[in-house]
Amino acid sequence: MTSTPDRVETTAPETPRLRLVLILGALIALGPLTIDMYLPALPIITDELATTSATVQLTLTGTLLGLGLGQLVIGPLADALGRKRPLLAGTALHVLASVLCLVAPNIAVLGTARLLQGLGAAAGAVIAMAIVRDLYTGRPAATLLSRLILVMGAAPVIAPSLGSWMLSFTSWRGVFAALALYALVLMPVAARLLPETLPVERRQAPSVRGTLRTYGRLFHDRTFVGLALVAGLTMSGMFGYISGASFVFQEEFGLSQQQFALAFSSGAIWLIGATQLNPVVLRRFEPRQILSAAVATGAVAAALMLALAVAGAGLLGVLLPLWLALFAAGFALPNAPVVALARHGETAGTAAALLGAMQFGIGAIVSPMVGVLGNDSVAMAAVIAGGLGLALIVLVAVVRPWRLTDAEPVPSLV
């Protein structure tokens, strides 16, 4: 068998890798910042807009839904128009949606604006992934994604603390003003410094029928669909944590906003630590091997977390297995897309879009479940354990990683 090349040549100018990582990381971070910065304010928004905690959590669901649907649209556009124009248009939409959140008079308007925020943030998520696939595959791609997650991983560490700090001198609306400003600054930076990595000769003719046909072919790739589900279910565990953490830590365990920010950030540190160990582990193991071990470890840790929560083990009983589950997720998240996208280089934008849409779509379905189940530590642990447990089942039953060969030729879908 022929080997899959580690680099895909393009006509884009050579870009220093550090600069590429910083710009792409900043673009990807727009999504996590949009999700996480307002988390400490959820109880405040519930009171101020005279609604329920479950309804407020639906604004998070709207954001995740927008991130998923937006990628389905932006991915094919990025394959047809190049990477930069859809990126800038999506970021501009995020700015406008953030301003709408800033002035939202009720929960309905806020929920709609959050959906639009997700649609705009989707551009950075899918196009950054497509740019990585334009330039690299295999171990180099997994290594670059690990570096990207270091940059974007700072977002969930910083965001709750930043949101809590802002709430000390402004209202929750000030959080959305800051998000609008961040996206506004990103636009000229990306326009000037980010290279166009998809040359004209490799672009796909824009066609609704062609896009649907490509999505159909992707859905017929058992391995791709399985890996997308594994990534989505792994992410669903994280979104269950994100949607329930502010209520569990602040209301059940009595933490202040500042203490909540520290507790929430501690989990992100374990996630980031794993992503930075991933390039070291990749020197000895293939991405599919690391993915398999990570998913299995995460499922076991989440099951332990659920058992301890049911037993009433307290804050540390929740945090310790949660940290292990997030550590495992830090190995799974960079490797699942690498294995999936390696098979679809000619339609990287569309494939990355479907991968991201399934991740955030599953997250949108799962995130309100913590509120439905009671917004306590048992509910949060049950959602996390359910997501990671299903990810392990799909990995074994559908992906069957022991049958994959890393030297397998990359098939063309066009």
Protein Blocks (a to p, Z undefined) as FASTA:
>chain_A
ZZddfbdcdfbdcddfklmmmmmmmmmmmmmmmmmmmmmmmmmmmmmnopafklmmmmmm
mmmmmmmmmmmmmmmmmmmnojklmmmmmmmmmmmmmmmmmmocbfklmmmmmmmmmmmm
mmmmmmmmmmmmmmpgcjllmmmmmmmmmmmmmmmmmmmmmmmmmmmmpcfklmmmmmmm
mmmmmmmmmmmmmccfbdfklpccddfklmmmmmmmmmmmmklmmmmmmmmmmmmmmmmm
mmmmmmmmmmmnopafklmmmmmmmmmmmmmmmmmmmmmmmmmpcfklmmmmmmmmmmmm
mmmmmmmmmnonojmlmmmmmmmmmmmmmmmmmmmmmmmmmmmmmlmmmmmmmmmmmmmm
mmmmmmmmmmmnnopaklmmmmmmmmmmmmmmmmmmmnommlpcfkbccddfZZ
